[in-house]
Amino acid sequence: MEDINNKVILVTGGTGSFGRKFAKIVLNDFQPRKLIVFSRDELKQYEMQTGGFNQPNIRFFIGDVRDVDRLRRAMQGVDVVVHAAALKQVPACEYNPNEAVLTNVMGARNVIEAALDSGVKKVIALSSDKAVNPVNLYGATKLVAEKLFVQANAYSAFRATKFSCVRYGNVVGSRGSVVPLFLEQRKSGRVTITDRRMTRFWITLEQGVRFVIRCIGLMEGGEVFVPKLPSMNIMDLSQALAPGCEIDEIGIRAGEKLHEVLISEDEARHTVELDDMFIVNPLHPWWNAAPPAGSRPLSDGFRYSSDNNDRWLKTDELQRLAGLIN
């Protein structure tokens, strides 16, 4: 908590699903000196301002992560940056690869450069399970962004800026996810799935935000933090959200995996485990941080994937996460 209380915090992509939830939790549960919402959409900023985000310590800053000079201006006097801005829809990134690279890769570079130049103390970036062994462009851009943020610690020796990442799975109810899609499709009595064998990790927006806040306090610079999450099969998911509906299996889409991986076998060799998370440590000569108290190494050959998980969501748990039952 002490890492965000009385601090100036900037969140890129601050009008997105994560950004709005992050702002709500930080303003309600903590005491930041200032919270800066950085995004390129003036309408969404207006909707936030008129929708309850009008506290005296919140600021709205129009800008794009593609513009490094605007980021430098926004980061003046900022203590903590949460980098959530991204193009994240897999089909859109496949169809618009240049745009995905400009936002997800060059935008990450710009955030790093601006944070170093502005003397920001901590920067934590949101990544995705799709960054592990990527098969689509979105995952590839997130993998590159992770590498940029981890290696950025090599540049910050004289400026004391720390960079880390958080990597987690599908967010229940976020814009563009399968949960609102199934809830809409069930009105017609028919839902579409790509492959009956598919599994995914699941996390709620609130869980994601609180995990990021906790990791801001834990980070030494260079870690990739991975929460322990439950998995669910796509057929169980469809029955939980649209019971009794007919199923149309339409075939796996380009760039889509049957199962997602949060930690690969190669990463596991330099990963430690806590009761509720994994921490992937960097393999670089500048890394000399002591492991957190109570952490333990992973077994040889460990792989954390959505199909070999030891935690599985039950129907009522998913319905509760999706807000269908209390």
Buried (B, 14 or more C-beta within 10 A) or exposed (E): EEBBEEBBBBBBBBBBBBBBBBBBBBBEEBEBEBBBBBBBBEEBBEEBEEEEBEEEBBBBBEBBBBBBEBBBEBBEEBBBBBBBBBBBBBBBBBEBEEEBBBBBBBBBBBBBBBBBBBBBBBBBBBBBBBBBBBEBBBBBBBBBBBBBBBBBBBBBEEBEBBBBBBBBBBBBBBEBBBBBBBBEBBEEEEBBBBBEEBBBBBBBBBBBBBBBBBBBEBBBBBBBBBBBBBBBBBBBBBBBBBEEBEBEEEEBEEBBBBBBBBBBBEBBBBBBBBEEBBBBBBEEEBBEBEEEEEBEEBEEEBBBBBBEBEEEBEBEBBBBBBEEEE
